[in-house]
Amino acid sequence: MDTKKLSMVSLGPGDVELITIKALRALQMSDAICIPTKSEDHSFTKSLTHKIVTQLMQEHGFKKPLIPVYTPMHFRKEDWQYQVDVLYNAFESYEHLSFVTLGDSAVYSTVYYLLDIIKIQKPLLHQNTEVIAGVTSFSQASAKVKKPLCVGDSRFEIVPLLNKEVPTTTVYMRPKIGLDTQSLLASGSMYSFENMNYEGETISSEKIPKVKKYMTLFIDFFQKD
């Protein structure tokens, strides 16, 4: 698996025009595209991702083999292992695979269940995997009604509608330059992001002691079981 490459491609909230250029290029450059389906017969009858990918191929003039990945919504490790095994089998024929997911991979997606398994079983493949961010459904919903999710000094929360306490990831934004971060206490794994996507980008797997750049972001990722 030394030379194999895996792209985890976020397709956005269902509108083909909301896929990112980076995601489209990954699909165009891959040798085959792995598409989740809820159909036990491995057909794409119930697959929204299949409709998006086929429309993208038609509109942008490219064609790739499509590999069905049966994904029942049971949230069981054996199901995720099966999906990973489909990817492993596909790599026997292809060098670069894309696995597609609706919305953004960071928000309630199958992607990280699969990556957790790959990281243990195939660390080199995990190292050669790129996760491509996408537009979220709530970002598009905000745009449709012309209302901000947060503005000024307001805050934005994602709350799962479950009757139980759940672990939380916290994003800290808009710090002032010179801010001492001692008061930011991590409950999980705190990462620091400075000038992301711009010159001087730095990403640290710990909390930096003082804010030096305006475009600084902290994420306290929840601890997985």
C-alpha positions as CSV (number, residue, x, y, z in Angstrom):
1,M,0.0,0.0,0.0
2,D,3.1,2.3,-0.1
3,T,2.0,4.0,-3.3
4,K,-1.7,3.9,-2.9
5,K,-3.7,7.1,-2.4
6,L,-7.1,7.5,-0.8
7,S,-9.2,10.7,-1.1
8,M,-12.1,11.1,1.3
9,V,-14.2,13.5,-0.8
10,S,-17.0,15.7,0.7
11,L,-19.7,16.3,-1.8
12,G,-21.6,19.1,0.0
13,P,-25.4,19.2,0.9
14,G,-26.8,17.8,-2.4
15,D,-26.4,20.6,-4.9
16,V,-23.7,19.7,-7.5
17,E,-22.8,23.4,-7.8
18,L,-21.8,23.4,-4.1
19,I,-19.0,20.8,-4.5
20,T,-15.6,22.4,-4.1
21,I,-13.0,22.6,-7.0
22,K,-10.6,20.6,-4.9
23,A,-13.2,17.8,-4.4
24,L,-14.0,17.8,-8.2
25,R,-10.3,17.5,-9.1
26,A,-9.9,14.6,-6.7
27,L,-12.7,12.7,-8.4
28,Q,-11.2,13.5,-11.8
29,M,-7.8,12.4,-10.8
30,S,-8.8,9.2,-9.1
31,D,-8.8,5.8,-10.8
32,A,-12.2,4.8,-9.4
33,I,-14.8,6.2,-7.1
34,C,-16.3,4.3,-4.1
35,I,-19.9,5.2,-3.5
36,P,-21.9,4.4,-0.3
37,T,-25.3,2.7,-0.8
38,K,-27.9,1.6,1.6
39,S,-29.2,-1.1,-0.8
40,E,-28.3,-4.7,0.3
41,D,-28.1,-5.7,-3.4
42,H,-25.3,-3.1,-3.8
43,S,-27.4,-1.2,-6.3
44,F,-27.4,2.6,-6.3
45,T,-31.2,2.9,-6.1
46,K,-31.1,4.6,-2.7
47,S,-27.8,6.4,-3.1
48,L,-27.9,10.2,-3.2
49,T,-24.1,10.3,-3.6
50,H,-24.4,8.3,-6.8
51,K,-26.8,10.8,-8.3
52,I,-24.4,13.6,-7.5
53,V,-21.3,11.8,-8.8
54,T,-23.0,10.8,-12.1
55,Q,-24.2,14.3,-12.7
56,L,-20.7,15.7,-12.0
57,M,-19.2,13.2,-14.5
58,Q,-21.8,14.1,-17.1
59,E,-21.4,17.9,-16.7
60,H,-17.6,17.9,-16.5
61,G,-16.9,15.3,-19.1
62,F,-15.1,12.5,-17.3
63,K,-16.0,8.9,-16.5
64,K,-14.7,6.6,-13.7
65,P,-15.5,3.1,-12.5
66,L,-18.0,3.3,-9.7
67,I,-17.6,0.8,-6.8
68,P,-20.6,0.3,-4.5
69,V,-19.9,0.2,-0.7
70,Y,-22.8,-1.2,1.3
71,T,-23.3,1.1,4.3
72,P,-26.2,0.2,6.6
73,M,-26.8,2.8,9.3
74,H,-26.3,0.4,12.2
75,F,-23.2,2.1,13.6
76,R,-21.5,-1.3,14.1
77,K,-17.8,-1.9,13.8
78,E,-18.3,-4.9,11.6
79,D,-20.1,-2.7,9.1
80,W,-17.2,-0.2,9.0
81,Q,-14.7,-3.1,8.7
82,Y,-16.6,-4.4,5.7
83,Q,-16.5,-1.0,4.1
84,V,-12.7,-0.8,4.7
85,D,-12.3,-4.2,3.2
86,V,-14.1,-3.1,0.1
87,L,-11.5,-0.3,-0.2
88,Y,-8.6,-2.7,0.3
89,N,-10.0,-5.0,-2.4
90,A,-10.4,-2.1,-4.8
91,F,-6.7,-1.1,-4.2
92,E,-5.7,-4.5,-5.8
93,S,-6.8,-3.0,-9.1
94,Y,-6.4,0.8,-8.6
95,E,-3.8,3.1,-7.3
96,H,-5.9,6.1,-6.4
97,L,-9.4,5.8,-5.0
98,S,-12.0,8.4,-3.9
99,F,-14.6,7.6,-1.3
100,V,-17.4,10.1,-1.3
101,T,-19.6,11.4,1.5
102,L,-22.5,13.9,1.7
103,G,-22.1,17.2,3.3
104,D,-18.7,17.7,5.1
105,S,-16.6,14.8,6.3
106,A,-16.0,16.4,9.7
107,V,-19.7,16.4,10.7
108,Y,-21.4,13.1,11.4
109,S,-19.8,11.3,8.5
110,T,-18.7,7.6,8.1
111,V,-15.3,8.8,7.0
112,Y,-13.6,8.9,10.4
113,Y,-15.0,5.5,11.5
114,L,-13.2,4.1,8.4
115,L,-10.0,6.1,8.9
116,D,-9.8,5.0,12.6
117,I,-9.6,1.4,11.3
118,I,-7.2,2.1,8.4
119,K,-4.9,4.0,10.8
120,I,-4.4,0.8,12.8
121,Q,-4.4,-1.8,10.0
122,K,-2.7,0.2,7.2
123,P,-0.8,3.1,8.6
124,L,1.0,3.9,5.3
125,L,-2.4,4.2,3.6
126,H,-3.7,6.4,6.4
127,Q,-0.7,8.6,5.9
128,N,-1.4,8.8,2.1
129,T,-5.1,9.7,2.7
130,E,-6.4,13.2,2.1
131,V,-9.7,14.4,3.6
132,I,-11.3,17.1,1.5
133,A,-13.7,19.4,3.3
134,G,-17.1,20.3,2.0
135,V,-20.1,22.7,2.4
136,T,-22.4,21.7,5.3
137,S,-26.2,21.5,5.2
138,F,-26.5,24.1,7.9
139,S,-24.2,26.5,6.1
140,Q,-26.4,26.2,3.0
141,A,-29.6,26.5,5.1
142,S,-28.2,29.8,6.6
143,A,-27.5,31.1,3.1
144,K,-31.0,30.2,1.8
145,V,-32.8,32.3,4.4
146,K,-30.1,35.0,4.5
147,K,-29.6,34.6,8.3
148,P,-26.1,34.2,9.9
149,L,-25.3,31.3,12.1
150,C,-23.2,33.6,14.2
151,V,-22.2,37.2,13.9
152,G,-20.5,39.8,16.1
153,D,-20.1,38.3,19.6
154,S,-22.7,35.5,19.2
155,R,-21.9,31.8,19.3
156,F,-23.0,28.8,17.2
157,E,-23.7,25.3,18.5
158,I,-24.5,22.0,16.9
159,V,-26.8,20.0,19.2
160,P,-27.6,16.3,18.4
161,L,-31.2,15.6,19.3
162,L,-30.5,12.7,21.7
163,N,-31.8,12.1,25.2
164,K,-28.4,11.6,26.7
165,E,-25.2,13.5,27.5
166,V,-22.7,13.4,24.6
167,P,-19.0,14.3,24.2
168,T,-18.4,17.8,22.8
169,T,-15.9,19.3,20.4
170,T,-15.4,23.0,21.0
171,V,-14.2,25.6,18.5
172,Y,-12.6,28.8,19.8
173,M,-12.5,31.6,17.2
174,R,-11.8,35.4,17.0
175,P,-9.1,35.7,19.6
176,K,-7.3,39.0,20.1
177,I,-3.6,39.2,19.3
178,G,-1.6,38.8,22.5
179,L,-4.3,36.8,24.2
180,D,-2.9,34.5,26.9
181,T,-4.5,31.0,26.3
182,Q,-4.0,29.8,29.9
183,S,-7.7,30.0,30.6
184,L,-8.6,27.7,27.7
185,L,-8.9,24.4,29.4
186,A,-9.0,21.3,27.1
187,S,-11.4,18.5,27.9
188,G,-10.2,16.5,24.9
189,S,-7.3,17.1,22.4
190,M,-6.6,20.8,21.8
191,Y,-5.2,21.8,18.4
192,S,-4.0,25.3,17.3
193,F,-4.4,26.5,13.8
194,E,-2.6,29.8,12.6
195,N,-3.1,31.4,9.2
196,M,-4.7,28.3,7.8
197,N,-4.5,28.1,4.0
198,Y,-2.3,31.3,4.0
199,E,1.4,32.1,4.1
200,G,2.8,31.1,7.4
201,E,0.3,28.4,8.1
202,T,1.1,26.4,11.3
203,I,-0.9,23.6,12.8
204,S,0.0,22.4,16.3
205,S,-1.4,19.4,18.2
206,E,-1.3,21.4,21.4
207,K,-2.5,24.7,22.6
208,I,-0.1,27.6,21.8
209,P,0.5,29.8,24.9
210,K,-0.2,33.1,23.3
211,V,-2.1,34.3,20.2
212,K,0.3,35.9,17.7
213,K,-1.8,36.1,14.5
214,Y,-5.4,37.4,14.0
215,M,-6.3,34.3,11.9
216,T,-5.9,31.8,14.8
217,L,-8.3,29.0,15.6
218,F,-8.4,26.5,18.5
219,I,-10.3,23.2,18.4
220,D,-10.8,21.0,21.4
221,F,-11.6,17.7,19.8
222,F,-13.7,15.3,21.8
223,Q,-12.1,12.1,23.1
224,K,-13.2,9.0,21.2
225,D,-13.9,5.8,23.1
